[in-house]
């Protein structure tokens, strides 16, 4: 066993908090972590330090999953794009469909901006809580593929109920329409959640190479094909397709709302959504399928509980010191527990302990995201309403937010073909932590621009700070400057998404244990739900004359969130490669007998431990 080779992934990096010991205890017949195909040699320490890292080839099956995501996002964003007007504004005079024909402003329920903001935030909250259930079902029982198909069925039912809420006999009765609408919202959210937590891991796991290797390019120069870089590229284009779906769905449905009615804005996305199960069914036999893994989540919880057992103290300093002790995780590895003392549920190997530990690091990173999403959430409610208080020039107010996906669609190819390769060639390691931090600061700038815009709306509007109420009485209160000034908040949020949101998908996939990828992805998505709950606290600011305070407070929160995130994880950059190249666990989680021997064999082999600075 070449122990030195198996530890070369550290690259001499300074340890971070948390750091992970690379377990090299091998089971009988188990290959070292660096054993790879001779045609794909594992990089040496020097090669890791000197050679550029490049992405591998994206398989065609990943592209089909991306198309499925496009169709789902077309349907989701196409539907939700009209929620603000559907809830906030009343039916136009003489209309039974909600269409204002541009001459009037489209609407349906007439419940006001506070109600529309609250319901839009609830929809966002619900859609990002339900992924936890979808992840649990996928990882424990059904696997990702079947869970996605069942989730699509739920979402289709929800879409159909939304159509019913907008048909002429129902929409003219606001009390009935809001009840039907709410039921559709809840059922659609169930399906959306189960879909989202599983589609992201499905697209990345179609790429087969799990370890980096050295190759010679067409120019005769050596380079490292890095799975982490490949995963980042897969998610870049995954996110591109998300925004193509968002853009086309939103634009088409907004015009359907204004010229035909809300029923068409809900019907067309439902039809497009039907593409999803069809594509998945046709391509099923070509996909790499991760099987359900039984009691993995329960064992992870028990492992974490065992690690924390006896480490708590009434003195917080002592507790923190205990958590950072180098032996914190080593002592709960199977090879370090005598067989007679080992819990019956401990049927995994040492490497899986390292993977769970790395997954916890990812969850610590995600804890900061609710502060980021506070700024993002302004796009789906308040910024749409803000557009309605400026000079529209014949453009529907809920079209302007499409500046966000347009900006993302333009920026992503520039980043992939120019910026990121240029940084790699220059030897600049633009790590996930740097990207996320940069995303926070950009989102703060976006809210600063929205704050300034709102200030001048109040200053220049003929209705002063009472715009929305007087507009409801058909007064012309538009501020005398173009709505296209919103390119600044929407564009800056878009750029921040390329930095922070895409990186979140990548980080959740690369840091999660292989048999818990849906679960960690769901935890990452949960941060959006937490942010939506926090946004409810700001609903009181979502009306005149408090909107300047609304945008300004979110800008400050995002700024301090970015500073806090960077200060917490700034040293993690140095450990990124080692985290991505931990020895893979042999434990699949499907049966206990397959790994009992692996855990026992670990006690027969000397465990090689790397030095640690901290345990969490």
WOZIBEL-V953150 format. One record per residue. N is the residue number from 1. SS is DSSP state (h for helix, s for strand, l for the rest). NEAR is the number of other C-alpha atoms within 8 Angstrom. Layout:
n:N ss:SS near:NEAR
n:N ss:SS near:NEAR
This chain:
n:1 ss:l near:3
n:2 ss:l near:6
n:3 ss:h near:8
n:4 ss:h near:6
n:5 ss:h near:8
n:6 ss:h near:12
n:7 ss:l near:8
n:8 ss:h near:9
n:9 ss:h near:11
n:10 ss:h near:9
n:11 ss:l near:10
n:12 ss:l near:4
n:13 ss:l near:7
n:14 ss:l near:7
n:15 ss:l near:11
n:16 ss:l near:11
n:17 ss:l near:11
n:18 ss:l near:9
n:19 ss:l near:12
n:20 ss:l near:10
n:21 ss:l near:10
n:22 ss:l near:11
n:23 ss:l near:11
n:24 ss:l near:12
n:25 ss:l near:11
n:26 ss:l near:12
n:27 ss:l near:11
n:28 ss:l near:6
n:29 ss:l near:5
n:30 ss:l near:6
n:31 ss:l near:6
n:32 ss:l near:11
n:33 ss:l near:8
n:34 ss:l near:9
n:35 ss:l near:7
n:36 ss:l near:7
n:37 ss:l near:6
n:38 ss:l near:5
n:39 ss:l near:4
n:40 ss:l near:9
n:41 ss:l near:10
n:42 ss:l near:11
n:43 ss:l near:11
n:44 ss:l near:8
n:45 ss:h near:9
n:46 ss:h near:7
n:47 ss:h near:9
n:48 ss:h near:11
n:49 ss:h near:7
n:50 ss:h near:6
n:51 ss:l near:9
n:52 ss:l near:9
n:53 ss:s near:10
n:54 ss:s near:10
n:55 ss:l near:12
n:56 ss:l near:9
n:57 ss:l near:5
n:58 ss:l near:9
n:59 ss:l near:8
n:60 ss:h near:6
n:61 ss:h near:11
n:62 ss:h near:13
n:63 ss:h near:10
n:64 ss:h near:10
n:65 ss:h near:12
n:66 ss:h near:13
n:67 ss:h near:9
n:68 ss:h near:12
n:69 ss:h near:13
n:70 ss:h near:14
n:71 ss:h near:13
n:72 ss:h near:12
n:73 ss:h near:14
n:74 ss:h near:19
n:75 ss:h near:15
n:76 ss:h near:10
n:77 ss:h near:12
n:78 ss:h near:20
n:79 ss:h near:14
n:80 ss:h near:7
n:81 ss:l near:12
n:82 ss:l near:14
n:83 ss:h near:10
n:84 ss:h near:16
n:85 ss:h near:11
n:86 ss:h near:15
n:87 ss:h near:15
n:88 ss:h near:15
n:89 ss:l near:16
n:90 ss:s near:12
n:91 ss:l near:15
n:92 ss:l near:13
n:93 ss:l near:4
n:94 ss:l near:4
n:95 ss:l near:9
n:96 ss:l near:10
n:97 ss:l near:15
n:98 ss:l near:16
n:99 ss:l near:17
n:100 ss:l near:13
n:101 ss:l near:10
n:102 ss:l near:10
n:103 ss:l near:5
n:104 ss:l near:7
n:105 ss:l near:11
n:106 ss:l near:17
n:107 ss:l near:16
n:108 ss:s near:17
n:109 ss:s near:14
n:110 ss:l near:11
n:111 ss:l near:11
n:112 ss:h near:9
n:113 ss:h near:11
n:114 ss:h near:11
n:115 ss:h near:10
n:116 ss:h near:15
n:117 ss:h near:13
n:118 ss:h near:10
n:119 ss:h near:8
n:120 ss:h near:12
n:121 ss:h near:13
n:122 ss:h near:10
n:123 ss:h near:11
n:124 ss:h near:11
n:125 ss:h near:14
n:126 ss:h near:12
n:127 ss:h near:13
n:128 ss:h near:14
n:129 ss:h near:12
n:130 ss:l near:13
n:131 ss:h near:17
n:132 ss:h near:14
n:133 ss:h near:10
n:134 ss:h near:15
n:135 ss:h near:15
n:136 ss:h near:12
n:137 ss:h near:11
n:138 ss:h near:15
n:139 ss:h near:19
n:140 ss:h near:13
n:141 ss:h near:10
n:142 ss:h near:12
n:143 ss:l near:14
n:144 ss:h near:16
n:145 ss:h near:10
n:146 ss:h near:9
n:147 ss:h near:15
n:148 ss:h near:12
n:149 ss:h near:10
n:150 ss:h near:9
n:151 ss:h near:15
n:152 ss:h near:13
n:153 ss:h near:9
n:154 ss:h near:12
n:155 ss:h near:14
n:156 ss:h near:13
n:157 ss:h near:11
n:158 ss:h near:15
n:159 ss:h near:13
n:160 ss:h near:12
n:161 ss:h near:12
n:162 ss:h near:13
n:163 ss:h near:13
n:164 ss:h near:10
n:165 ss:h near:14
n:166 ss:h near:13
n:167 ss:l near:11
n:168 ss:h near:8
n:169 ss:h near:7
n:170 ss:h near:12
n:171 ss:h near:16
n:172 ss:l near:11
n:173 ss:l near:8
n:174 ss:h near:10
n:175 ss:h near:6
n:176 ss:h near:10
n:177 ss:h near:14
n:178 ss:h near:10
n:179 ss:h near:8
n:180 ss:h near:12
n:181 ss:h near:11
n:182 ss:h near:8
n:183 ss:h near:10
n:184 ss:h near:14
n:185 ss:h near:11
n:186 ss:h near:11
n:187 ss:h near:12
n:188 ss:h near:14
n:189 ss:h near:14
n:190 ss:h near:14
n:191 ss:h near:15
n:192 ss:h near:14
n:193 ss:h near:17
n:194 ss:h near:17
n:195 ss:h near:15
n:196 ss:h near:10
n:197 ss:h near:17
n:198 ss:h near:17
n:199 ss:h near:12
n:200 ss:h near:10
n:201 ss:h near:12
n:202 ss:h near:12
n:203 ss:h near:13
n:204 ss:h near:12
n:205 ss:l near:8
n:206 ss:l near:11
n:207 ss:l near:8
n:208 ss:l near:5
n:209 ss:l near:6
n:210 ss:l near:5
n:211 ss:l near:9
n:212 ss:l near:11
n:213 ss:s near:11
n:214 ss:s near:12
n:215 ss:s near:10
n:216 ss:s near:9
n:217 ss:l near:8
n:218 ss:l near:5
n:219 ss:l near:5
n:220 ss:l near:6
n:221 ss:l near:7
n:222 ss:s near:9
n:223 ss:s near:12
n:224 ss:s near:15
n:225 ss:s near:14
n:226 ss:l near:13
n:227 ss:h near:12
n:228 ss:h near:9
n:229 ss:h near:12
n:230 ss:h near:14
n:231 ss:h near:12
n:232 ss:h near:11
n:233 ss:h near:10
n:234 ss:h near:12
n:235 ss:h near:12
n:236 ss:h near:12
n:237 ss:h near:10
n:238 ss:h near:10
n:239 ss:h near:9
n:240 ss:h near:11
n:241 ss:h near:12
n:242 ss:h near:13
n:243 ss:h near:14
n:244 ss:h near:12
n:245 ss:h near:15
n:246 ss:h near:16
n:247 ss:h near:12
n:248 ss:h near:10
n:249 ss:h near:15
n:250 ss:h near:15
n:251 ss:h near:11
n:252 ss:h near:10
n:253 ss:h near:16
n:254 ss:h near:15
n:255 ss:h near:10
n:256 ss:h near:12
n:257 ss:h near:16
n:258 ss:h near:15
n:259 ss:h near:10
n:260 ss:l near:11
n:261 ss:l near:12
n:262 ss:h near:16
n:263 ss:h near:13
n:264 ss:h near:12
n:265 ss:h near:16
n:266 ss:h near:16
n:267 ss:h near:11
n:268 ss:h near:10
n:269 ss:h near:14
n:270 ss:h near:12
n:271 ss:h near:8
n:272 ss:h near:11
n:273 ss:h near:12
n:274 ss:h near:9
n:275 ss:h near:10
n:276 ss:h near:12
n:277 ss:h near:9
n:278 ss:h near:8
n:279 ss:h near:10
n:280 ss:h near:10
n:281 ss:h near:7
n:282 ss:h near:7
n:283 ss:h near:10
n:284 ss:h near:7
n:285 ss:h near:5
n:286 ss:h near:6
n:287 ss:l near:8
n:288 ss:l near:6
n:289 ss:l near:8
n:290 ss:l near:7
n:291 ss:l near:9
n:292 ss:l near:12
n:293 ss:l near:12
n:294 ss:l near:10
n:295 ss:l near:8
n:296 ss:h near:12
n:297 ss:h near:9
n:298 ss:h near:7
n:299 ss:h near:10
n:300 ss:h near:9
n:301 ss:h near:8
n:302 ss:h near:8
n:303 ss:h near:10
n:304 ss:h near:8
n:305 ss:h near:8
n:306 ss:h near:8
n:307 ss:h near:10
n:308 ss:h near:9
n:309 ss:l near:7
n:310 ss:l near:4
n:311 ss:l near:8
n:312 ss:l near:9
n:313 ss:l near:7
n:314 ss:l near:6
n:315 ss:l near:6
n:316 ss:h near:7
n:317 ss:h near:6
n:318 ss:h near:10
n:319 ss:h near:12
n:320 ss:h near:8
n:321 ss:h near:8
n:322 ss:h near:10
n:323 ss:h near:12
n:324 ss:l near:11
n:325 ss:l near:10
n:326 ss:l near:11
n:327 ss:l near:7
n:328 ss:l near:12
n:329 ss:l near:11
n:330 ss:h near:9
n:331 ss:h near:9
n:332 ss:h near:12
n:333 ss:l near:11
n:334 ss:h near:15
n:335 ss:h near:14
n:336 ss:h near:9
n:337 ss:l near:10
n:338 ss:l near:9
n:339 ss:l near:6
n:340 ss:l near:4
n:341 ss:l near:6
n:342 ss:l near:9
n:343 ss:l near:5
n:344 ss:l near:5
n:345 ss:l near:5
n:346 ss:l near:8
n:347 ss:l near:10
n:348 ss:l near:13
n:349 ss:l near:16
n:350 ss:h near:14
n:351 ss:h near:14
n:352 ss:h near:13
n:353 ss:h near:12
n:354 ss:h near:13
n:355 ss:h near:14
n:356 ss:h near:11
n:357 ss:h near:11
n:358 ss:h near:13
n:359 ss:h near:13
n:360 ss:h near:8
n:361 ss:h near:11
n:362 ss:h near:12
n:363 ss:h near:11
n:364 ss:h near:8
n:365 ss:h near:10
n:366 ss:h near:11
n:367 ss:l near:8
n:368 ss:l near:10
n:369 ss:h near:11
n:370 ss:h near:13
n:371 ss:h near:11
n:372 ss:h near:12
n:373 ss:h near:12
n:374 ss:h near:14
n:375 ss:h near:16
n:376 ss:h near:10
n:377 ss:h near:11
n:378 ss:h near:9
n:379 ss:h near:11
n:380 ss:h near:12
n:381 ss:l near:12
n:382 ss:h near:10
n:383 ss:h near:11
n:384 ss:h near:14
n:385 ss:h near:11
n:386 ss:h near:9
n:387 ss:h near:13
n:388 ss:l near:10
n:389 ss:l near:12
n:390 ss:s near:13
n:391 ss:s near:11
n:392 ss:l near:11
n:393 ss:l near:5
n:394 ss:l near:5
n:395 ss:l near:7
n:396 ss:l near:11
n:397 ss:l near:10
n:398 ss:l near:10
n:399 ss:l near:10
n:400 ss:h near:13
n:401 ss:h near:11
n:402 ss:h near:11
n:403 ss:h near:10
n:404 ss:h near:12
n:405 ss:h near:12
n:406 ss:h near:10
n:407 ss:h near:11
n:408 ss:h near:15
n:409 ss:h near:11
n:410 ss:h near:8
n:411 ss:h near:10
n:412 ss:h near:12
n:413 ss:h near:9
n:414 ss:h near:9
n:415 ss:h near:9
n:416 ss:h near:11
n:417 ss:h near:8
n:418 ss:h near:9
n:419 ss:h near:9
n:420 ss:h near:10
n:421 ss:h near:9
n:422 ss:h near:8
n:423 ss:h near:11
n:424 ss:h near:12
n:425 ss:h near:8
n:426 ss:l near:6
n:427 ss:l near:7
n:428 ss:l near:7
n:429 ss:l near:6
n:430 ss:l near:9
n:431 ss:l near:8
n:432 ss:h near:9
n:433 ss:h near:11
n:434 ss:h near:11
n:435 ss:h near:12
n:436 ss:h near:13
n:437 ss:h near:13
n:438 ss:h near:12
n:439 ss:h near:15
n:440 ss:h near:15
n:441 ss:h near:12
n:442 ss:h near:12
n:443 ss:h near:16
n:444 ss:h near:15
n:445 ss:h near:11
n:446 ss:h near:16
n:447 ss:h near:14
n:448 ss:h near:11
n:449 ss:h near:10
n:450 ss:h near:13
n:451 ss:h near:13
n:452 ss:h near:9
n:453 ss:h near:9
n:454 ss:h near:11
n:455 ss:h near:9
n:456 ss:h near:8
n:457 ss:h near:12
n:458 ss:h near:12
n:459 ss:h near:8
n:460 ss:h near:9
n:461 ss:l near:13
n:462 ss:l near:7
n:463 ss:l near:9
n:464 ss:l near:10
n:465 ss:l near:9
n:466 ss:l near:9
n:467 ss:h near:13
n:468 ss:h near:9
n:469 ss:h near:7
n:470 ss:h near:11
n:471 ss:h near:10
n:472 ss:h near:8
n:473 ss:l near:6
n:474 ss:l near:6
n:475 ss:l near:7
n:476 ss:l near:5
n:477 ss:l near:11
n:478 ss:l near:10
n:479 ss:s near:12
n:480 ss:s near:8
n:481 ss:s near:6
n:482 ss:s near:9
n:483 ss:h near:10
n:484 ss:h near:6
n:485 ss:h near:7
n:486 ss:h near:10
n:487 ss:h near:9
n:488 ss:h near:10
n:489 ss:h near:12
n:490 ss:h near:13
n:491 ss:h near:13
n:492 ss:h near:12
n:493 ss:h near:14
n:494 ss:h near:12
n:495 ss:h near:13
n:496 ss:h near:15
n:497 ss:h near:11
n:498 ss:h near:14
n:499 ss:h near:12
n:500 ss:h near:14
n:501 ss:h near:10
n:502 ss:h near:13
n:503 ss:h near:13
n:504 ss:h near:11
n:505 ss:h near:12
n:506 ss:h near:11
n:507 ss:h near:10
n:508 ss:h near:14
n:509 ss:h near:12
n:510 ss:h near:9
n:511 ss:h near:13
n:512 ss:l near:14
n:513 ss:l near:11
n:514 ss:h near:5
n:515 ss:h near:10
n:516 ss:h near:11
n:517 ss:h near:13
n:518 ss:h near:14
n:519 ss:h near:12
n:520 ss:h near:13
n:521 ss:h near:16
n:522 ss:h near:14
n:523 ss:h near:11
n:524 ss:h near:13
n:525 ss:h near:12
n:526 ss:h near:12
n:527 ss:h near:14
n:528 ss:h near:14
n:529 ss:h near:15
n:530 ss:h near:10
n:531 ss:h near:14
n:532 ss:h near:15
n:533 ss:h near:11
n:534 ss:h near:10
n:535 ss:h near:11
n:536 ss:h near:9
n:537 ss:l near:7
n:538 ss:l near:9
n:539 ss:h near:11
n:540 ss:h near:7
n:541 ss:h near:10
n:542 ss:l near:13
n:543 ss:l near:11
n:544 ss:l near:10
n:545 ss:l near:7
n:546 ss:l near:9
n:547 ss:h near:12
n:548 ss:h near:11
n:549 ss:h near:9
n:550 ss:h near:11
n:551 ss:h near:12
n:552 ss:h near:11
n:553 ss:h near:8
n:554 ss:h near:12
n:555 ss:h near:15
n:556 ss:h near:9
n:557 ss:h near:10
n:558 ss:h near:16
n:559 ss:h near:11
n:560 ss:h near:8
n:561 ss:h near:12
n:562 ss:h near:13
n:563 ss:h near:9
n:564 ss:h near:8
n:565 ss:h near:12
n:566 ss:h near:11
n:567 ss:h near:7
n:568 ss:h near:6
n:569 ss:h near:11
n:570 ss:h near:10
n:571 ss:h near:10
n:572 ss:h near:11
n:573 ss:h near:11
n:574 ss:h near:10
n:575 ss:h near:14
n:576 ss:h near:9
n:577 ss:h near:10
n:578 ss:h near:10
n:579 ss:h near:10
n:580 ss:h near:9
n:581 ss:l near:8
n:582 ss:l near:12
n:583 ss:l near:12
n:584 ss:l near:8
n:585 ss:l near:10
n:586 ss:l near:8
n:587 ss:l near:9
n:588 ss:l near:8
n:589 ss:l near:11
n:590 ss:l near:8
n:591 ss:l near:8
n:592 ss:l near:9
n:593 ss:h near:7
n:594 ss:h near:8
n:595 ss:h near:13
n:596 ss:h near:10
n:597 ss:h near:9
n:598 ss:h near:13
n:599 ss:h near:15
n:600 ss:h near:11
n:601 ss:h near:12
n:602 ss:h near:16
n:603 ss:l near:11
n:604 ss:l near:6
n:605 ss:l near:9
n:606 ss:l near:7
n:607 ss:l near:9
n:608 ss:l near:8
n:609 ss:l near:8
n:610 ss:l near:6
n:611 ss:l near:6
n:612 ss:l near:10
n:613 ss:l near:12
n:614 ss:l near:12
n:615 ss:l near:15
n:616 ss:l near:9
